[in-house]
């Protein structure tokens, strides 16, 4: 296993590490000399990196998606970590363990797949169950579904991210559907499993994450509709009306025409799927934002344009509050303040409750726009 990982690096310490080149730009200093501006990463995070000196010797020896061994120092610039590279050399693929560099779900892919198949086997609607099995029994679909990310960036952007996101939606669907008596739980569940299935072909994820030619030309919603057309033929007698409902859920799950949906949700299961999908993606976006850049200081993260806000690092907030709050003495204090001392113990005043923070809409629409920008 490689060491150190990005998350383990500390400011103002010289380190030598092997990292993946996510982005590479050759720029010019004011003197006209070249310098390198890069994004370097491993499975724990990424770093903004700059190489200022001796650039001409190495700038043509590697490219994006290559591995490099770098020696340099991590510093905080505008409270964001920036890695200044002193030495660099390219690495061969055979010299590294790919699992160290590509972010992946903390859960085992086969375990998640077994959980999904278990959910499907428990369905009561045998026609919808047969439709899902037609998808999940396909060897190419199953192999891709187990490792595909849910997006290139922003939410669940890691190997196995799509499956983790779908399982989260399945759990939410099972919890929420009984709250609304008119909701067809199996129909909602089917939408959860199939809504993003086109991403297994829209995205590339063999190395870094990107878009396939098919993804750029067609997009995951259209790809899913094409897959639906193929698989529904494998289920004899599948009702046209039910097919239309499933297809509508795929077409409308972005929620708005402006967000890339060809249709807006027009029945309860479709609307509920949209809101559960939107909520799960945004909660994952906030989680990733809070955990990003552990080297940076302060209680709040940097500003997130998609979320239109900074986020509170709650664990640091509680630690700071506890550190600034005097701890009352414990144990028997009768010898100090009992009747024999003549001293009446002071009763601490009750702390004033903090006013509740002003609330707004869950996240605003900018994240939804960003989520769908990369889908178009």
N, C-alpha and C positions, 0 to 999 in steps of 0.2 A: 504494500500500500504506500502511495506517495505521501510525502510530508515536506513542508507543511501544506495544509489546505488553505484556501483563501480565508475561510472563517477563523482559522487559527493565527493568522498574521497579526502582529501588533505594531502600532505606530512607532516610528523612529528606531526600528531594529533592522539590521541588514539581514536579508534572507536570500536563500537560493531555492528556487522552486521550479517545477515543471508545470506548464499551463497550456491551455488550448487558446489559439488565436481566434477570437470571435469576429473581430473587425480589425482592419489594418489600413492606415492612411499614411502616405508620405507627404509631409508638408514642408514648408520653407520657413526658416527663421528670418528675422529682419536682415541678417547678413547674407541671405541667399542660400545658406547651407541647409541641407535637409534635416528633418527630424521625424521621428515616428510617433504617431498617435494611435493607440490600439486599445481594444478591449480584450483582456485576458481572463480566462475563467477555468474553473473546475466544477465538480458537482455541488460544491457548497456555496458558490457565488461567483461574482465577476468583479474585475478591477479596471478602472481607468488607468492606463499605463502610458508613459512617455519615455522615449529614449532620445537624448539630446546630443550625445557625443559618439563619434566613431560609427555613425549611422551608415555611411556609404559602404562600409565593409560588409554589412549584414542585411541591408534592406532588400536585396534581391535573392536572398538564400531561403526564404520561406514565404508563405502566403496565408490567406484566410483558411481556417480549418486545419492548419498544421499545428503540431506540438512544438513548443520551444522551452528550452531551459534558460532561465533568467536569474541574474543576480542583481539585487538592487535594494532600495529602501522604501518602506511604506510611510507616507506622511499624510496628514490631514490638510486638505485644501478646501476652504469654505465648508469645513466640517464634513467633507466627503473624502474617503480614502483615495489617494493617488499614488501609484507605484512608479518610482523613477528607476529606470533600468540602466545599470552600468555595463553589464555584459549580457550577451545573448548568443545562443546557438540553436539551430533547428534540431529536432529529435525525430527519429524514425518511429513509425507506428509500432514496430516490434519491440521498442524500448519502453513502452508504456502499457498500463492496464486501462482499457477503455472505460471500465466501470468507475474509475476515479474521476472522470472528466465530464460525463454526461449526467445531468441531474435526473434523478429517478424517484418514483414514489417510494416512500418508506415501507410500503406494504409489498409483500411478495405477489408477483403477477399471477402465478398459478392459484394462489389462495384467493385473490380477488375474482379470478375467472370462475372458480368453483362457487363462490358466493353468488355471482350473477346467475350462473346456471341453476343454482338452488332456488333463487327467486322465481326464475322462469318456470321451473317444474312445479311450483306451488300455485300457479295461476289457475283460476277456475274457468276462464274463457278459453276453451280448447282451440278455437280458431286463431286467436291472437297468440296463444302459446305455440301453435304450429308455425305461424309466421316468424316469430322470433327464433325458433329452432332452425328454420330454413336459413336465417342469417348466421346464427352462431355455430351451426354445424359445418359451415363452409370453411375449409382449412385455411384459405388465404385470408378471409375476413378475421378468423379467430387469431391467427398469428399476428396480424397487424393491430387488431383491437387491443391485444395485451400490452403493446409497447408504445402505441401512438400517444403523443401529447394532446391536450385539449386545445392548445393554441400555440402559435409561435412565440408569443410573449404575453404578458399581462396575467393570465390565470391558468393554473394547472399546466404550466409550460415546462413539463418534465416527462421523461419516459414513463409510461403507465398513467399519465395524467388524465387522459380521456376516460379510462376505465375507472379511475378513482372518482372522477367527477360524476360519472354515470351512476356509480354505486351510491354516492352521496345523494343524488336525486332520487334514486330508488328508495332509500331510507326515508327521505323527506316525504315522498309520495305515500309511503305506507303509513306515516304518522299523520299527514294532513288530510288525506282522502276521507277517513272516517269522520272527520269534523264536519264535513259537508255531505249530508245524506244523499244528495243527487249525483255525486261524483262517481263515475265508473272507475274503480281503482285499477283494474286490469288495463283499461284503455289509457289511463294516465301513465301507468308503468310502461306500457309499450312505447308511448311517446318519449319517455325518459331514456329508454334503451336505444331508440333509433334516431333521435333528433339530430345528433352530431355524428352519425356513423359515416357520413361522407368525408369526414376529416381524416380517416385512415388512408384515403387516397389524395386528399387535398394537400396534406402536409408531407414533407420529407423529414425523416428523423433517424436515418442511418448513422449520421455523424452529428453535425449541427442541425438546428431546426430551420426549415425554410418552406417554400411552396413548390410543389411540383408544377410542371407545365399544365397538367390537367386542372390543378387547383387554381392556377392563375386564370386559365381560360374559362372555367365553368363554375368553380366554387362548390363548397361542401353541400349546400342545400340542393343544388341541381344534381350533384353526384348521388346524393342519398335518394332522390326521386328516381334516378335511373336504376339504382340498386333495388329499390322497392318494386319497380316494374318487373325486374328479373325474378325476384324471390317470391312475389305473390303468385306467380305461375306454378310454383312448386307446391302450393296448398290448394288442392282441388276444392272447388265450390266455395272459395273465399268470397263472402258477400261484397258486392260493389259498394254498398252504403258504408260498410265498415272500413273498406279500403280507402274511401274518400275521407273518412274521419282521420285515419292514421296519416294519410298524406297531407291533410290540412295542418296537422300538428307539426309535421316537419317543416312545412312551408311558412308557418306563422310563429315559430318559437322565438324569433328575435323580437316580436312584439309590435313593431312599428315598421311602416314602409321605409322611413328614413334610416332605420337600422338594418336594412337589407332583407327584410321579410317581404316576399312577393304578396303575402296576404296578412291581414291582422287577425288575431284569434277571435273566433265568432261563436265558440261554444265553451262551456265551463272548463272541461279538461284541457283544452288548448290554452286558455287564459292562465289557468293554474300552472301548467307546465312552463309557460313563459316566465312567470314570476319566480317560481322555484329555481329555474335555470339562471335567471338574472341574479337572484340573491346568492346562490352558491358561488357563482363566478366572482361576485364582488367581495364576498367574505374571504375567499381565497386570495384575492388581490390585496386586501388589507393585511391578511396574515403575512404574505410574502413581503410587503412593504415594511412591516414592523421588524421582521427578522433580517432584512437586508442591511448591509453595512454595519455590523456589530462594532466595528472599530470607531465609528463616529460617536461624538459625545452628545449629552443632553437628553432631555426627557422625550423630545419629539423627533420624528423622522424628518427628512427633507420633504419639500413640497412634491406632491404627486399630481401631475396634470390630469391624468385620467380620473382620479378620485376627487380632484379639486380641493385638496386639503392636505395638511400634515396629519400624521397619526401619532397618538400617544403611546410611548413604550410603557405599558402599565406596570410591568415588573420593576422598572427603574423608578417609576413614580412612587410605588409603595415603599421601595427601599429608601428613597429620599425622605418620604414622610416619616418613616420609622426612625431614621437616623436623626431627624430634627425634633422628635418628640421625646421629652424626658421620660425615663422609665421609673415609675413609682417604686419606692423601697418595698421589699417583700419581707415576710416573716413577722415575728412578734415584736411590736414596737412599744410594748407596755412599759419597759424600763425607761423609755425616753418621754413618753407622753401620757403615762398612766396617772392615776390620782396622786401618787407619791411625788411626782415631779412638779405638779402644779401647772403644767403646761397643757393647754387645750389644743389638740391637733387641728390644723387648718383643713377645711373642707375644700377641695379643688372645685372651681367653678365648672359647670357643665359647658363643654365646648359648643360654640354656636354652630348650628348645622350649616354646611356649605350650600349656597344656592345651587339648584339644579342647572346644568348647562342648557343653553338654548338648543332646541332641536330643530332639525331641518328635514328635508326629504332624505331618504336612506343614503343616497350617494350623489344624486344629481344625474344628469344625462350625459356628461362628457365621457364617463367611462364606457357607457353603452355605445357611444359613437366610436370610441377607440377600439372597443372589442370588435365592432363590426367593420371598422376601416380595414383591418388586416384580412377580413373575410372576403372583401370585395375584390 
